[in-house]
Amino acid sequence: MVDQVKKPIELLLQARLHDPFGLLGLHHEDAEWVVRVYDPYATDVDLLSNAEAATSRDTLLAKPAACGSGCEAVIPAPDASQRRVMAAAFKRVHPAGVFEWRGISEPARPYRLRIHYGSATHEIYDPYQFPPHISQQDLYLFSEGKLRQGYRVLGSHAVEINNVEGVRFIVWAPNAERVSVVGEFNNWDGRVHPMRLHGSSGLWELFIPEIKQQALYRYEIRNRDTGQLLTKTDPYAQGYELRPGTAALAAPPHLHQWQDAEWMKQRGLWDWLHGAINIYEVHAGSWKRHPDGRFYTYNELATDLVPYVKGMGYTHIELMPISEHPLDESWGYQATGYFAPTSRFGSPDELRQLIDTCHQAGIGVILDWVPAHFPKDDWSLSRFDGTALYEHEDPRLGFHKEWGTHIFNYGRNEVKTFLMSSAHFWLSEFHFDGLRVDAVASMLYLDYSRKEGEWIPNKYGGRENLEAVDFLREMNIMVHDEFPGALTMAEESTAWPGVSRPVYLGGLGFSIKWNMGWMNDTLSYFRHEPVHRRYHHNQLTFGQLYAYTENFVIPFSHDEVVHGKGSLLSKMPGDAWQKFANLRLLLTYQMTSPGKKLNFMGNEIAQGREWQSKWELEWWQLGQELHRGMQNLTHDLNQLYSKLPALHDLDFQHEGFAWIDCNDAEKSVLSYLRRARNGSSAIVTLNLTPVPRKHYRIGLPVNTQYREVLNSDSEYYSGSNMGNAGLINAEAIPWMGLPYSAEIVLPPLAGIILVPEV
């Protein structure tokens, strides 16, 4: 037996022992009971036991409910009456810090150790006496890529085993020779807490008793082939220290008591296809900042952002990525924590409170989620166990040159579990109402942003990433099945068919797709001087040819106001008055066009400079009349969009839209009809030049009076206040293919909305 122990001890001392539970802890050897302990800093070790608590292995208890089918039986702890404690000294069997206790009677478990460090002592439960705490079912589901709640298994969790509280750690590292938990509780020494391996699953586990929640930790991993030693943060951690630190927090507590039951119930019953969806896209670090440059916290955003969004009439907030990320300048798109909100703005529970506050105010919250790629930081996911684990080995499949990031290996089941669990986590644990999935096009195409010879075709010789397609379909099915009313939105800029069509019809299964074509054509048109717009009229009419092939949201997102593109205001031609009038017209066109809506923060106040993430929005500009007018217009457009069913009810169906006149390119005028299922309607007319048109005849569908309910040229919006006061009477003069018509006033560079009085 001595020889059988000698080699494992040498491997232990070299920090290469693959099976620490085979050496350490309690064992029955040669008719003796042996407790073996390793502590390189200890001078002496004592075994503490209750005198009356010695028991045989015949007194096993049943497995606890929290333990799965693969757990071992549990041995009872001494009850409160067993108070007499005895100490038995260990013998040092190796000068490097290996100690043994031997006896003929089995010590009662859970036993404690008294560790001596010179004159100081510390009492602990031996972590190597506790059974595994992961079930065979979870091991199977993880390996099959079907463990949708992997965040409840992997990572660090506060648990109780054998009446002892502590933290359980589980990590996936299939190509490791040895994995250890290192942290502030063991001097970051990888020799102290090596983990047990669960067979071929590649999952390593260790329960460490009595360590405090939110203690800092990482994993130390030795690759079995190269011997390379890596120190990695936990991919499944649910909290991290504040940057620039990269350590995870052990089992951060979840104490928030949700108050949004009514919201969640109504969300599940919501007919979102016909509902108003008007999204305010927010970068949490730059919406507002304190005078000294500090970020607003989640709690401060709940206090200030929520009433602002509610008062402005938006229905949803979309948070740009708040998954933990190391670099502020990445805006969150270089995520390293797929199960943890960034600590920049506060704790996970404070984020829960922000979302809860939104829900109680009737506002949905969408998370910008990034499953397309991850950064190459050597302390994070990149080559996690010394091999390409989450990414592909071949850079032609696994590396984005354009972004300098790795691409997830969607064909690997364990990676699929990781990403599926991340999506499930945010929707389940934080009650997000949807996921906006970033960079979907880069996931779908193997040759995305690659030259010939820089990519590998799929098994059929095509450019489609079949594994990514399967993952996206499975993810969308899960979201719609398990989270009623939650939305998935694809940022996808190509002609891939059926992005927002159900999987059972051959689609990808997203709820909604961003209409990048509409956005690009519209902004291109508005950049032209009005005198030239008649030559580009088709840029505003072409979109109707494909407007109902997908469930579209029409966005003016952060991507349009960064990287030298300027703000929306700066894109508009002309002098200051014309710039503001053009922008008011642009937003009127957006809010009356078919499709759900999204605007980036700052668009609503006509911010002058392009967005900079290191500064807050230019709220001071609201001291100027033109900017206040833009905010007033945005408020009224938002309210009207939600109030009038004609402007949102049939966003995804051609029955909700009809041209009145799309052919007046010479005057650069557009007019169209929006309709709802209840028969209500609204007439929109846009004058895209600075020329007032005082006797412009438009066709009307009904012989009634019409009221001008919005005019973007109103003095309330800092316009010239030209328009149609009072009621407009339809005349029995057929015009533009409609049975009735009327002469109206078209203000310069303005849009008007007319509603029939019925």
C-alpha positions, -999 to +999 in steps of 0.1 A: +000+000+000+029+023+007+041+020-029+005+026-041+005+059-021+040+071-028+035+078-065+002+097-061+019+118-034+047+127-058+021+136-085+002+157-058+033+176-049+040+183-086+004+195-089-003+168-115-025+144-096-055+135-118-076+118-090-070+137-057-100+119-041-081+086-045-054+099-022-068+126+000-097+123+025-109+092+043-100+057+031-100+022+044-066+006+039-052-026+053-078-029+080-072+007+091-090+039+085-068+066+070-074+103+067-048+120+044-044+157+042-022+180+021-014+215+032+020+229+021+018+257+047+008+236+078+031+226+106+007+201+123-028+187+117-053+173+142-084+153+136-114+166+155-141+142+163-171+139+187-164+111+212-199+097+210-202+102+173-181+074+160-202+053+137-199+026+112-207+028+076-239+009+083-256+041+093-260+057+059-288+082+052-308+084+020-296+109-006-309+145-002-335+158-027-310+182-042-286+154-051-292+136-085-291+100-093-253+099-095-247+110-059-232+088-033-250+081+000-247+107+028-234+101+063-251+119+092-234+147+111-234+144+149-264+160+166-263+188+191-261+165+221-227+151+209-206+178+224-174+161+237-147+168+211-114+148+209-083+157+189-060+131+173-027+142+159-017+135+123+017+122+113+037+141+087+045+115+060+062+139+036+081+170+045+063+190+017+031+190+038+014+155+035-002+143+068-019+111+078-041+099+106-046+062+111-070+044+134-090+012+137-124+030+141-139+051+114-142+087+124-177+101+124-184+123+094-184+151+086-151+154+106-132+186+111-095+193+109-075+217+131-046+230+110-016+245+128+004+273+111+031+277+137+013+294+167-019+301+146-046+275+141-076+272+117-104+246+118-120+234+086-141+205+073-120+183+050-133+189+015-121+155+004-146+136+026-177+148+007-195+129-021-200+142-057-230+164-061-238+162-098-263+136-111-258+112-140-288+128-157-271+162-157-238+146-169-257+130-198-277+162-208-245+183-206-227+159-230-257+158-254-259+196-255-294+196-239-287+209-204-306+241-209-301+252-173-264+244-172-259+275-151-276+257-122-250+229-123-217+244-136-200+274-120-200+281-083-231+275-061-238+278-024-250+243-014-253+222+018-239+187+018-241+165+050-254+195+069-223+215+060-226+247+041-201+257+014-196+263-023-196+237-050-174+243-081-179+226-114-160+234-146-156+218-180-120+211-190-118+177-209-082+180-219-068+188-185-045+166-165-055+184-133-078+213-124-077+232-091-098+259-075-076+288-066-087+319-047-082+342-018-092+314+005-061+293-004-035+319-013-042+312-051-022+280-047-032+253-072-017+226-050-043+230-023-077+223-038-074+199-068-108+188-082-124+154-091-131+144-127-164+129-137-152+103-162-153+112-199-176+142-194-147+165-189-164+180-159-144+187-127-160+192-093-151+202-058-171+212-028-152+235-005-169+239+029-174+272+048-158+296+023-177+328+021-199+338-007-184+363-032-149+352-024-126+357-054-116+326-073-103+312-106-094+278-120-058+266-124-056+241-153-027+219-164-030+206-200-025+168-201-005+168-233+017+198-231+019+204-193+010+240-200-003+257-168-032+281-173-052+303-148-087+309-161-118+326-149-150+306-145-171+306-178-203+299-158-196+324-130-226+346-121-205+375-108-170+389-113-149+415-095-147+450-109-125+455-139-095+456-144-097+425-121-108+393-138-115+369-109-150+354-104-171+358-073-180+325-055-218+320-055-231+355-054-264+355-035-297+360-053-320+378-027-343+399-049-380+393-044-397+398-077-428+420-078-437+416-115-460+386-115-488+405-132-464+418-159-451+382-166-487+369-167-498+395-192-467+392-213-476+355-219-510+366-231-498+395-252-505+395-289-471+411-298-476+405-336-503+432-335-490+452-306-470+484-304-433+478-300-413+509-297-378+503-284-354+528-267-318+514-272-296+523-242-259+521-234-260+520-196-226+536-193-233+567-212-270+576-210-262+598-181-231+601-159-222+618-127-203+652-129-171+634-118-175+609-147-188+580-126-213+556-142-249+556-131-257+524-111-285+500-119-304+516-089-298+551-103-310+540-137-341+526-121-347+560-105-340+582-136-342+561-168-374+543-161-396+574-156-380+591-185-387+561-209-422+558-195-429+595-199-416+596-235-439+568-245-415+540-254-427+504-248-393+487-243-358+494-233-330+475-251-299+474-231-267+471-251-247+441-238-243+441-200-227+407-198-194+411-180-167+425-203-132+437-196-130+467-219-153+497-217-146+506-253-161+473-266-196+485-254-201+450-241-198+432-275-166+415-263-182+395-235-162+373-211-191+366-186-220+349-203-238+344-170-230+376-151-241+412-154-212+436-154-202+448-120-196+483-134-231+493-125-237+473-094-247+438-082-268+412-100-297+418-076-296+455-084-300+447-121-330+425-111-344+455-093-340+477-124-359+452-146-385+447-119-390+485-118-394+486-156-420+459-155-440+476-127-440+507-149-453+487-179-420+487-198-404+456-213-366+450-213-346+434-241-310+422-237-285+426-265-269+391-265-237+381-283-234+344-291-215+350-324-180+355-310-158+360-280-125+378-273-091+361-272-081+372-237-059+344-224-076+344-189-110+337-203-126+313-228-098+313-254-081+279-255-096+273-221-079+240-212-049+245-235-069+234-265-096+250-288-125+241-266-152+267-271-137+278-305-125+259-336-088+248-339-087+259-375-087+297-378-106+294-411-135+283-390-128+298-356-114+333-359-128+366-370-100+387-386-122+417-388-130+418-351-100+399-337-123+374-319-129+337-318-160+321-333-180+296-311-179+259-322-217+255-326-212+218-336-198+209-302-226+197-278-209+212-247-206+246-264-243+244-274-251+237-237-231+268-228-249+291-252-283+277-247-279+280-209-268+316-213-300+325-232-321+306-206-302+323-178-310+358-187-346+351-194-352+330-163-330+346-137-334+383-147-369+382-164-357+398-196-385+401-221-364+392-251-330+388-267-316+409-295-291+385-311-260+404-324-242+397-356-265+368-369-252+372-404-216+364-392-230+332-377-249+320-407-222+323-433-188+305-432-173+330-456-185+361-437-159+388-441-135+363-456-116+362-489-113+332-511-092+305-494-098+319-460-128+297-452-139+260-453-171+250-470-197+229-452-201+192-459-222+199-490-197+224-504-218+254-494-211+286-475-238+281-449-228+273-413-251+244-408-242+240-371-250+276-363-283+273-381-292+243-360-282+262-329-302+293-337-333+272-345-330+252-312-324+284-292-355+301-307-376+270-300-365+270-264-372+307-259-407+305-273-416+272-255-403+281-221-408+319-219-442+329-232-443+363-247-405+367-248-391+379-282-360+371-301-347+397-325-321+390-352-296+417-363-293+401-398-284+421-429-286+396-457-313+380-478-313+347-458-349+335-462-373+330-433-352+346-404-385+355-386-405+325-397-412+295-375-388+266-375-416+241-385-419+261-417-382+260-424-374+294-409-348+303-382-375+309-357-368+345-346-397+367-336-384+398-355-356+407-378-340+441-381-347+458-415-313+470-424-322+475-460-350+500-451-326+518-427-297+521-453-320+532-482-338+557-460-306+573-446-291+574-481-321+592-494-321+618-466-285+626-471-293+640-505-300+677-509-338+681-514-333+694-549-318+661-559-342+638-541-366+635-571-339+613-587-338+589-557-375+586-550-374+548-554-352+545-523-383+553-502-407+531-522-385+500-530-389+487-494-426+479-499-416+451-523-402+430-494-417+447-463-438+416-454-414+388-462-402+390-425-415+404-392-394+436-394-383+462-368-371+494-385-340+506-365-320+537-362-295+521-338-262+530-322-244+516-353-256+546-373-241+572-350-206+560-344-172+554-361-172+588-379-208+584-393-220+614-372-253+618-354-286+615-372-288+653-371-254+657-388-264+634-416-292+658-427-284+684-454-290+721-453-287+749-427-296+744-391-333+749-396-334+724-425-313+699-406-338+698-378-368+699-402-353+669-421-347+650-389-383+656-377-395+644-411-372+613-409-386+603-375-422+609-387-415+587-417-400+559-394-429+560-369-456+558-396-439+531-418-449+494-414-427+476-388-419+478-351-396+507-341-362+511-325-342+543-318-309+548-301-307+571-271-300+607-282-320+604-314-350+618-295-332+650-286-313+654-320-279+651-303-254+671-323-223+651-321-220+614-328-222+591-298-192+587-276-194+559-250-171+577-226-194+607-222-231+611-213-256+623-239-257+661-245-286+667-223-276+704-220-288+708-256-324+706-243-318+742-232-321+751-269-355+754-286-347+732-316-336+703-295-366+707-271-388+707-302-373+674-314-379+658-280-415+671-280-421+656-315-406+622-304-429+622-274-460+628-295-450+604-322-445+577-296-478+584-280-496+584-313-479+552-325-492+533-294-526+550-293-536+546-330-540+509-339-537+518-376-500+527-369-491+493-354-518+467-357-509+453-391-472+461-391-464+426-405-492+423-430-497+440-464-533+447-455-520+474-431-505+496-458-515+511-491-499+537-513-521+567-519-494+581-542-458+568-545-452+583-580-449+621-573-411+621-576-411+655-593-424+672-561-408+646-538-441+639-520-452+605-506-487+597-493-499+564-479-526+548-458-522+528-426-550+505-415-559+483-385-581+452-383-609+472-366-613+493-398-596+524-384-571+542-406-545+571-408-533+590-438-497+601-439-483+626-463-446+636-465-432+667-482-395+659-487-385+693-500-384+728-483-411+740-508-445+746-491-474+732-511-506+749-501-531+733-524-519+698-527-547+674-535-546+638-520-569+609-524-590+599-494-608+565-488-639+578-469-663+607-474-659+623-440-640+649-421-603+644-413-583+658-384-546+667-385-534+648-354-497+655-360-477+680-380-439+678-377-437+715-387-457+726-357-443+755-337-444+731-307-417+712-324-398+744-334-412+743-370-426+771-391-462+763-379-477+758-414-504+733-416-541+724-416-560+739-386-593+725-378-611+698-399-605+689-435-636+680-455-634+652-481-648+660-515-665+637-540-636+641-564-619+608-573-581+612-570-551+588-570-574+558-574-595+567-544-632+578-545-627+611-525-600+637-521-592+671-505-568+699-509-544+702-480-514+723-470-481+705-470-455+723-448-419+724-459-398+693-450-426+680-429-449+651-425-486+652-414-509+625-401-546+628-408-573+607-390-609+604-402-635+616-378-660+587-376 
